[in-house]
Amino acid sequence: MAKQVRKLNVAMIGYGFMGRAHSNAFIQVGHFFDLPHDLKLKVMCGRKRSAVEAMASQWGWEEAQTDWQSVVTRKDIDVVDICAPNHLHAQIAIAAAEAGKIVLCEKPLAMNVVEAQAMANAAHSVPNLVWFNYRRVPAIALAKELIEQGKVGKPYHYRATYLQSWGANPQSPDAWRFRKVEAGSGAMGDLLSHSLDLALMLNGPISELTSLIHTFTPNREVDDAVIALTRFANGSIGTFEATRFAIGCQNRNYFEIHGEKGSIRFNLEDLNRLEVFDRNDATEIQGGHQVLVTGPGHPYTSHFWPPGHIIGYEHTFIATLADFLNCFAKNEAFHPNFDDAVDVQKLLEAVETSAQKGTWTKVLGS
Ligand SMILES: NC(=O)c1ccc[n+]([C@@H]2O[C@H](COP(=O)([O-])OP(=O)(O)OC[C@H]3O[C@@H](n4cnc5c(N)ncnc54)[C@H](O)[C@@H]3O)[C@@H](O)[C@H]2O)c1
């Protein structure tokens, strides 16, 4: 007998890089996960009709529209997914939440803390998600499990780098990412936001920080690189570096954590692996060992391929969406939600304040 599923009509605003990643997740999620909801790709929305129509047709969306305001309040829309540049997140999310829609939003949530908080307030009455997709990389989810099991012990150091190199290319087509009014910031909101979200998940709140922000390119409106030193509430100390000028690195989202009992190390450019060092191993065999996190028994992996058959970037969006839909069906809290992203936004703001003042800055609400 066919299972009973409730159909959810999705409207997506913006259809670029994330538009493709999310479209794929909407299509695939029900194939890999047994879910009580069926997602219908109803409306894809952008500015230029011919271009949206071409994308909508390529990815199987039923309609293409050019006016997001009229789309997000439509009665036949259940879910609004925001894949537009950062300056549009708040207005779209608040309009969608006020219309009672389920709201999914790309990161960074907002342009600043005030805007982020207004979005979170508006979204408190509706299910909401922020696409900090790296939380669902199986190796990162395993890192969290190991930390919670006490394998790292009392943490001493948290070290994160998010290294890209495309900012050094003056011909880069990613124009909005360099305009302050549309992006808000550069490497900070784009890359550091991911590293901070992971740090909050893996190592808890940050209480204070000091930072340096740098723009290499003359007349560029946003930061090319940012470095921060942090103190975590659990007593450990951290360093963060995010840059679009790390020549030789494409998308090296990396972290390591060192504690009294061991350490863990991850690099997105080798996303199926986690390096684990256990200080309890016999001295003569001590060394970081490479765990191939493709199962059996690893988070999410049973939903994808047999052990040893690696997964990719797109699976992180699929797994995020699956967890969200399961939480929604069970009326359970999902993370990361808008409130979690407000915490990231507070850290980003503290990074900016610290760089401007050249001092240590306490993090709001910590
Ligand atoms: N989670 C991640 O890892 C990740 C990765 C990349 C980007 N992002 C975030 O996703 C968002 C989009 O980034 P992207 O890389 O997809 O950008 P992109 O430039 O590839 O796409 C942006 C899209 O927004 C559309 N758009 C712009 N103004 C619009 C308007 N007024 N109405 C409707 N559509 C409009 C553009 O036409 C385009 O389709 C950003 O917030 C970015 O920070 C997240």
The ligand as an SDF file (V2000), in Angstrom:
LIG
                    3D

 44 48  0  0  0  0  0  0  0  0999 V2000
   25.4700   27.0670    2.4730 N   0  0  0  0  0  0  0  0  0  0  0  0
   26.5030   27.3040    1.7010 C   0  0  0  0  0  0  0  0  0  0  0  0
   27.4910   26.6220    1.7710 O   0  0  0  0  0  0  0  0  0  0  0  0
   26.4570   28.4440    0.7150 C   0  0  0  0  0  0  0  0  0  0  0  0
   27.2700   28.4200   -0.4410 C   0  0  0  0  0  0  0  0  0  0  0  0
   27.1650   29.4760   -1.3500 C   0  0  0  0  0  0  0  0  0  0  0  0
   26.2880   30.5170   -1.1020 C   0  0  0  0  0  0  0  0  0  0  0  0
   25.5400   30.5340    0.0390 N   0  0  0  0  0  0  0  0  0  0  0  0
   24.6020   31.6490    0.3050 C   0  0  0  0  0  0  0  0  0  0  0  0
   23.4840   31.4990   -0.5830 O   0  0  0  0  0  0  0  0  0  0  0  0
   22.9960   32.7830   -0.9970 C   0  0  0  0  0  0  0  0  0  0  0  0
   23.0340   32.8620   -2.5170 C   0  0  0  0  0  0  0  0  0  0  0  0
   24.3620   32.6300   -2.9460 O   0  0  0  0  0  0  0  0  0  0  0  0
   24.6810   31.9650   -4.3750 P   0  0  0  0  0  0  0  0  0  0  0  0
   26.0790   31.4780   -4.3080 O   0  0  0  0  0  0  0  0  0  0  0  0
   23.6180   30.9970   -4.7430 O   0  0  0  0  0  0  0  0  0  0  0  0
   24.5940   33.2610   -5.2550 O   0  0  0  0  0  0  0  0  0  0  0  0
   24.3430   33.3650   -6.8380 P   0  0  0  0  0  0  0  0  0  0  0  0
   24.8830   34.6910   -7.2480 O   0  0  0  0  0  0  0  0  0  0  0  0
   24.8260   32.1370   -7.5210 O   0  0  0  0  0  0  0  0  0  0  0  0
   22.7490   33.3750   -6.9290 O   0  0  0  0  0  0  0  0  0  0  0  0
   21.9870   34.4440   -6.4030 C   0  0  0  0  0  0  0  0  0  0  0  0
   20.6120   34.3460   -7.0030 C   0  0  0  0  0  0  0  0  0  0  0  0
   19.7600   35.3690   -6.4400 O   0  0  0  0  0  0  0  0  0  0  0  0
   19.0030   35.9280   -7.5060 C   0  0  0  0  0  0  0  0  0  0  0  0
   18.4940   37.2530   -7.1330 N   0  0  0  0  0  0  0  0  0  0  0  0
   19.1910   38.4010   -6.9380 C   0  0  0  0  0  0  0  0  0  0  0  0
   18.3510   39.4150   -6.6630 N   0  0  0  0  0  0  0  0  0  0  0  0
   17.0840   38.8980   -6.6930 C   0  0  0  0  0  0  0  0  0  0  0  0
   15.7790   39.4140   -6.5050 C   0  0  0  0  0  0  0  0  0  0  0  0
   15.6130   40.7140   -6.2480 N   0  0  0  0  0  0  0  0  0  0  0  0
   14.7050   38.5930   -6.6230 N   0  0  0  0  0  0  0  0  0  0  0  0
   14.8790   37.2830   -6.8860 C   0  0  0  0  0  0  0  0  0  0  0  0
   16.1010   36.7210   -7.0720 N   0  0  0  0  0  0  0  0  0  0  0  0
   17.1840   37.5080   -6.9700 C   0  0  0  0  0  0  0  0  0  0  0  0
   19.9660   35.9500   -8.6670 C   0  0  0  0  0  0  0  0  0  0  0  0
   19.3040   36.0780   -9.8860 O   0  0  0  0  0  0  0  0  0  0  0  0
   20.6070   34.5680   -8.5210 C   0  0  0  0  0  0  0  0  0  0  0  0
   19.7960   33.5710   -9.0810 O   0  0  0  0  0  0  0  0  0  0  0  0
   23.8940   33.8120   -0.2990 C   0  0  0  0  0  0  0  0  0  0  0  0
   23.2720   34.2200    0.8910 O   0  0  0  0  0  0  0  0  0  0  0  0
   25.1570   33.0260    0.0270 C   0  0  0  0  0  0  0  0  0  0  0  0
   25.8630   33.5210    1.1580 O   0  0  0  0  0  0  0  0  0  0  0  0
   25.6140   29.5090    0.9300 C   0  0  0  0  0  0  0  0  0  0  0  0
  1  2  1  0
  2  3  2  0
  2  4  1  0
  4  5  1  0
  4 44  2  0
  5  6  2  0
  6  7  1  0
  7  8  2  0
  8  9  1  0
  8 44  1  0
  9 10  1  0
  9 42  1  0
 10 11  1  0
 11 12  1  0
 11 40  1  0
 12 13  1  0
 13 14  1  0
 14 15  2  0
 14 16  1  0
 14 17  1  0
 17 18  1  0
 18 19  2  0
 18 20  1  0
 18 21  1  0
 21 22  1  0
 22 23  1  0
 23 24  1  0
 23 38  1  0
 24 25  1  0
 25 26  1  0
 25 36  1  0
 26 27  1  0
 26 35  1  0
 27 28  2  0
 28 29  1  0
 29 30  1  0
 29 35  2  0
 30 31  1  0
 30 32  2  0
 32 33  1  0
 33 34  2  0
 34 35  1  0
 36 37  1  0
 36 38  1  0
 38 39  1  0
 40 41  1  0
 40 42  1  0
 42 43  1  0
M  CHG  2   8   1  16  -1
M  END
$$$$
